[in-house]
C-alpha cells in the first residue's frame, strides 16, 4: 500500500513524496484512517515506528480545510528535542500547504516565542512547562483547538508532567479530537486516557518489547573498567554511529571528555546544556561531524537520527521499559542494529528481568582482562555465551580504529532521500 491510498490533499502528498516516503509503516496504516475520520485514537507502539507522521499527516489534512490564522492543533511532548522534531516534520510534510507551526519549550528566551505566536500559528508543538507559562501570561489562545495530541505519554509520566497536562487540558474546548501515543501503558497513562479520550480506537503495533531488528549483548563488568571496555569495543567493532547512554549528567560529560582526549569524534547531550548547545550536538551527530554521542535518558526519545548502528548502555537503564526506549534509537524502521549493555553486580536483578524479555536474542560477552566472569543462571541456559571480542564479520561498516577515525568522511545520516524511503519519522 502507498500513501496515495489515504487520499491526502495533493499539497500534502507532494510533501510526502519530497520526503521520499514510499510505504506506510504499520502504525501509520492503522492510525491515519480513523484519525482522518475524526475518531479519538490511543496508539501503543515502540519508539522508531513512524508514529510522528501517523498523526501529523491527518492533522495537516484536516487543517487544509476551514479557517486559518489561529491555533487549531496542539501537540504536547515531553522533551525539547521531540517538540522540535515534530515541528520539523510538520514543516517538511506540510511545506506546500501554507500552514504555520511553532515549537514551544523552555531553555530559550520566551519573548521570541511570544513573537512567533503572534504570527497566526495553526499548529503548536510544545512541552508542558513552557506552554503553561504562555497560558498564564495570556500569550497563547487555545480556545479553538480542534485536535490534541499527547506524544510519548509514558515519558511525560516518567518526568512528572501529567499534572501539567491536566492543567493544560482545562484550557481546551471540551469538544475536540484527542490522540494519545505511548510506547508503554502504565496505569497512570491508562487513567489519563480514560479521562481524556472518548470511545477511542485502540491500536497496538506488536508487543511492547525491544525492537525486533536489534541484537542484544551483555558485558559483565566492574564499574572502574567500563571506560576501558567502551574504548575496546569502539576500536574493535564495525560501526556507523554510536549512541552511549549514561545514568547521570556528570558521567555523560566525563565519558565524552575521556573519549575526546582519546581522539574520538564525540559529543554529549544532557540536561545541563543550553538549548543552543543541545541543538549543535544533535546537528553534529546527524551530519557525521560526531561519530559518537554520549547522552542521558533525556535523549532516549528525543533523538531522530537514522543510521545509528549501535546503542551502548554504559550504565544499565532503570527499567525494562527504559531499555526498550534506549535501544529504540537503533534498528529503526526495519534497519538492523546492535545494543551493548554493561552490567555490574548491582545490575543483575534487572539483567535477569531483561533475559526473560529478550530470550534467545541475548548474548553474554566476555573480553579478556576487561569483563568479569559470566554469571551462571539456569534461566539463561538457552542464551549464547561468547568469549573474545564478540565482533561481527565484515558488514561494510567502518571501525573506530585510529586510522579509520583519521580517514573517516562526514556523511549526512538524517535527512537523505535514501533513508527517507525506509524511515518516516
C-alpha positions in Angstrom: 0.0 0.0 0.0 1.2 3.5 -0.8 0.4 6.9 0.8 -1.9 7.7 -2.2 -4.5 5.3 -0.7 -5.1 7.7 2.1 -6.4 10.3 -0.4 -4.4 13.1 1.1 -4.6 16.6 -0.2 -2.3 17.0 -3.2 -0.2 19.6 -1.4 0.4 17.1 1.5 1.1 14.2 -0.8 3.7 16.4 -2.5 5.4 16.8 0.8 5.3 13.1 1.4 6.9 12.4 -1.9 9.5 15.1 -1.4 10.5 13.5 1.8 10.9 10.2 0.0 8.3 8.2 1.9 7.2 5.2 -0.1 5.3 2.7 2.1 3.4 3.5 5.3 4.6 1.8 8.4 2.1 -0.4 10.4 1.3 2.4 12.9 0.6 4.7 10.0 -1.6 2.2 8.2 -3.8 1.6 11.3 -3.8 5.2 12.7 -4.3 7.5 9.8 -7.7 6.3 8.6 -9.5 6.6 12.0 -7.8 9.9 12.7 -8.9 11.3 9.4 -12.5 10.1 10.3 -12.3 12.3 13.4 -12.0 9.4 15.9 -10.0 9.6 19.1 -7.1 7.2 19.0 -4.9 5.5 21.6 -1.8 4.2 19.9 0.6 1.8 21.6 3.8 1.4 19.6 7.5 1.2 20.1 9.8 4.1 19.6 11.0 4.3 16.0 7.9 3.0 14.2 6.9 6.2 12.4 4.1 7.5 14.7 5.0 11.2 14.2 3.9 11.1 10.6 0.9 8.9 11.7 -0.7 11.9 13.4 1.0 14.8 11.5 -0.4 13.8 8.1 -4.1 13.6 9.1 -3.8 16.8 11.1 -2.4 18.6 8.1 -5.3 17.1 6.0 -7.9 18.4 8.5 -6.3 21.9 8.8 -6.2 22.4 5.0 -9.9 22.9 5.3 -11.6 25.6 7.4 -10.4 28.9 8.7 -6.7 29.7 9.4 -4.8 32.2 11.5 -5.5 30.7 14.9 -4.2 27.6 16.8 -6.2 24.6 15.8 -3.9 21.7 16.7 -1.8 21.2 19.8 0.9 18.5 20.2 2.3 18.0 23.7 5.7 16.2 24.0 8.0 15.6 27.0 11.3 17.0 25.6 12.6 19.9 23.7 14.1 17.6 21.1 10.9 15.8 20.5 8.9 19.0 20.3 11.4 20.4 17.7 11.4 17.1 15.8 7.6 17.2 15.4 7.8 20.9 14.4 10.3 19.9 11.8 8.2 17.1 10.5 5.2 19.4 10.1 7.4 21.9 8.2 8.6 19.2 5.8 5.3 17.3 5.2 3.2 20.5 5.1 5.6 22.8 3.4 3.2 23.4 0.4 0.1 23.8 2.5 0.9 27.2 3.9 0.0 26.0 7.4 2.3 27.6 10.1 3.6 25.8 13.1 5.7 26.8 16.2 7.7 24.8 18.8 7.3 25.9 22.4 9.7 24.8 25.1 11.9 26.0 27.9 15.6 26.8 28.0 15.3 29.6 25.5 14.1 33.2 25.7 10.3 33.3 25.9 10.0 36.7 24.1 11.0 35.1 20.8 8.2 32.5 21.2 5.7 35.3 22.0 6.5 37.0 18.8 6.1 33.7 16.9 2.7 33.1 18.5 1.5 36.5 17.2 2.2 35.3 13.6 -1.1 33.5 13.1 0.1 30.0 14.0 -2.0 27.0 13.1 -0.2 24.2 15.0 1.8 24.3 18.2 4.3 21.6 19.2 5.0 22.2 22.9 6.5 21.0 26.2 4.1 21.2 29.1 6.0 23.6 31.4 6.7 26.4 28.9 3.2 26.1 27.4 1.7 26.7 30.9 3.9 29.8 31.1 2.3 31.1 28.0 -1.2 30.2 29.2 -0.6 32.1 32.4 0.8 35.1 30.6 -2.1 35.1 28.2 0.3 34.9 25.2 -1.4 31.8 23.6 -5.0 31.2 22.8 -6.1 27.5 22.9 -9.8 28.1 22.9 -10.2 26.9 19.3 -8.1 23.8 19.5 -9.7 21.0 17.3 -7.0 18.3 17.8 -4.9 17.5 20.9 -2.0 15.0 20.6 -0.2 13.6 23.6 3.0 12.2 22.3 5.3 9.8 24.3 2.7 10.0 27.1 4.6 7.4 29.3 7.7 9.6 29.1 5.7 12.6 30.3 4.5 10.5 33.2 8.1 9.5 34.0 9.1 13.1 34.0 6.2 14.1 36.3 4.4 16.2 33.6 0.9 14.6 34.0 -0.4 17.3 36.4 0.7 20.0 34.0 -1.0 18.1 31.1 -4.3 18.0 33.1 -4.0 21.8 33.8 -3.4 22.5 30.1 -6.5 20.4 29.1 -8.7 22.6 31.2 -8.0 25.5 28.8 -9.0 23.5 25.7 -12.5 23.1 24.2 -14.4 20.1 25.6 -15.4 19.1 22.0 -12.2 18.1 20.3 -10.3 15.1 18.9 -7.7 13.6 21.2 -4.9 11.3 20.2 -2.6 9.6 22.7 0.6 7.8 21.7 2.8 5.9 24.1 5.4 3.1 23.9 4.2 1.6 27.2 0.9 1.8 29.1 1.4 2.2 32.8 -1.7 2.6 34.9 -1.4 6.4 35.2 -1.4 6.7 31.5 -4.4 4.4 31.1 -6.2 6.5 33.7 -5.3 9.7 31.8 -6.6 8.1 28.5 -9.8 7.1 30.1 -10.4 10.7 31.3 -9.5 12.5 28.0 -10.4 10.1 25.2 -13.9 9.4 24.1 -14.6 5.9 22.6 -11.1 5.7 21.2 -9.8 3.4 18.6 -7.1 1.2 20.4 -4.1 0.5 18.2 -1.3 -1.8 19.3 1.6 -2.4 17.0 3.2 -5.7 18.0 4.0 -6.4 21.7 5.9 -3.8 23.6 9.3 -5.3 23.5 12.8 -4.3 22.3 12.9 -3.7 18.5 13.0 -7.0 16.6 15.8 -5.9 14.3 18.3 -5.3 17.1 20.8 -7.8 18.6 21.5 -7.7 22.3 24.8 -8.3 24.1 25.5 -8.0 27.8 29.0 -7.4 29.2 29.5 -8.2 32.9 32.0 -5.5 34.1 33.4 -3.7 37.1 32.5 0.0 37.3 36.1 1.1 37.1 36.8 -0.7 33.9 33.7 0.5 32.0 35.5 3.2 30.1 38.4 0.9 29.0 35.8 -1.6 27.8 34.0 1.1 25.9 37.1 2.1 24.1 38.0 -1.5 23.3 34.5 -2.1 21.8 34.7 1.2 19.8 38.1 0.2 18.4 37.2 -3.4 17.6 33.6 -3.3 16.4 32.4 -2.4 12.9 30.1 0.6 13.4 28.5 3.5 11.7 27.5 5.7 14.6 27.2 5.1 18.3 24.8 6.4 21.0 26.2 5.8 24.5 23.8 6.1 27.5 24.9 7.1 31.0 22.8 7.4 34.1 23.9 10.9 35.2 24.7 14.2 33.5 28.1 14.4 35.1 29.0 10.9 33.8 27.9 11.8 30.3 30.2 14.8 30.4 33.1 12.8 31.9 32.8 9.9 29.5 32.6 12.2 26.5 35.6 14.1 27.7 37.7 10.9 28.1 36.7 9.7 24.6 37.6 13.1 23.1 41.0 13.0 24.7 41.5 9.6 23.1 40.8 11.0 19.7 37.2 10.0 19.1 34.8 12.4 17.3 32.4 12.6 20.2 29.7 15.0 21.6 27.4 14.8 24.6 23.7 15.5 25.3 22.4 16.2 28.7 20.1 18.5 30.7 22.8 20.9 31.8 23.4 22.1 28.2 21.7 25.2 26.9 19.2 24.7 24.0 21.7 26.1 21.6 24.4 23.6 22.6 22.0 20.7 22.6 21.0 21.6 19.1 24.6 21.9 17.9 25.3 18.5 19.4 22.3 16.9 17.7 23.1 18.6 14.3 26.8 17.5 14.5 25.7 13.9 15.3 23.2 13.9 12.4 25.6 15.2 9.8 28.5 13.0 10.8 30.8 15.5 12.4 30.5 13.4 15.6 30.5 9.6 15.3 29.7 9.1 19.0 27.1 10.8 21.2 27.1 10.2 25.0 23.7 11.0 26.4 21.5 10.7 29.4 17.9 9.3 29.2 16.7 12.8 28.2 17.8 11.9 24.7 16.2 8.4 24.6 13.0 9.5 23.0 14.1 12.9 21.5 16.7 11.8 19.0 15.6 11.2 15.5 18.8 10.2 13.6 18.8 7.5 11.0 21.8 5.3 10.7 22.6 4.7 14.4 24.2 1.3 14.2 24.9 0.8 17.9 23.4 1.8 21.3 25.8 1.2 24.2 24.3 1.3 27.7 27.4 2.4 29.7 25.0 2.4 32.7 22.2 -0.1 32.9 18.8 1.6 32.5 16.4 1.7 35.5 13.6 -0.5 34.0 12.9 -2.9 31.1 10.8 -0.2 29.5 13.7 2.3 29.7 15.8 -0.4 28.0 13.3 -0.6 25.2 13.3 3.2 24.7 17.1 3.4 24.7 17.7 0.7 22.2 14.8 2.0 20.1 17.4 4.5 18.7 18.9 1.8 16.6 17.2 -0.7 14.3 14.7 1.9 13.4 12.0 1.2 10.8 13.4 -2.2 9.8 17.0 -1.2 9.9 19.3 -3.5 11.8 21.4 -2.5 14.9 23.2 -3.7 17.9 22.7 -3.0 21.6 25.5 -3.5 24.1 24.9 -3.2 27.8 27.5 -3.0 30.6 26.2 -5.0 33.6 27.7 -4.5 37.1 27.0 -6.7 40.1 24.2 -4.3 41.3 22.5 -4.6 37.9 22.0 -8.3 38.0 18.3 -8.1 39.1 17.3 -6.1 36.1 19.6 -8.1 33.9 17.7 -11.3 34.8 14.4 -9.5 34.0 15.6 -8.5 30.6 16.8 -12.0 29.9 13.1 -13.1 30.2 12.1 -10.5 27.7 14.9 -10.9 25.2 15.1 -14.7 25.3 17.4 -16.2 22.7 18.3 -12.8 21.3 20.5 -12.1 24.3 24.2 -13.0 24.2 26.7 -12.6 27.1 30.1 -11.4 26.0 33.5 -11.8 27.6 36.6 -9.7 26.8 39.8 -10.9 28.3 41.1 -8.5 31.0 38.1 -6.2 31.0 34.9 -8.2 31.9 34.0 -10.3 34.9 33.1 -14.0 34.7 29.8 -14.6 33.1 27.0 -15.2 35.6 25.6 -18.7 35.6 21.8 -18.9 35.8 19.5 -21.8 34.8 17.1 -19.4 33.2 19.9 -18.3 30.8 20.9 -21.7 29.7 19.5 -21.1 26.3 21.5 -17.8 25.8 24.7 -17.7 23.9 27.8 -17.0 25.9 30.6 -15.8 23.7 34.2 -15.2 24.7 36.5 -12.9 23.0 35.5 -9.7 21.3 32.1 -10.8 20.1 32.5 -8.8 16.9 30.6 -9.4 13.7 32.3 -10.3 10.5 32.7 -7.5 7.9 29.3 -5.8 7.2 30.5 -2.8 5.3 30.7 -0.7 8.4 33.8 1.2 9.3 35.8 0.6 12.5 36.7 3.2 15.0 40.4 2.3 14.8 42.7 5.4 15.0 43.4 5.1 11.3 39.8 4.8 10.4 38.9 7.8 12.5 41.6 9.8 10.8 40.3 8.9 7.4 36.6 9.0 8.0 34.4 11.2 5.9 31.5 13.3 7.1 28.2 11.8 5.8 24.7 13.1 6.3 22.7 10.5 8.3 19.3 12.1 9.0 17.6 13.6 6.0 18.9 11.9 2.9 16.4 10.6 0.3 17.8 7.1 0.6 16.9 7.0 4.3 13.5 8.6 3.8 12.2 5.6 1.9 12.7 3.4 5.0 12.0 5.9 7.8 9.0 8.1 8.2 9.7 10.0 11.4 
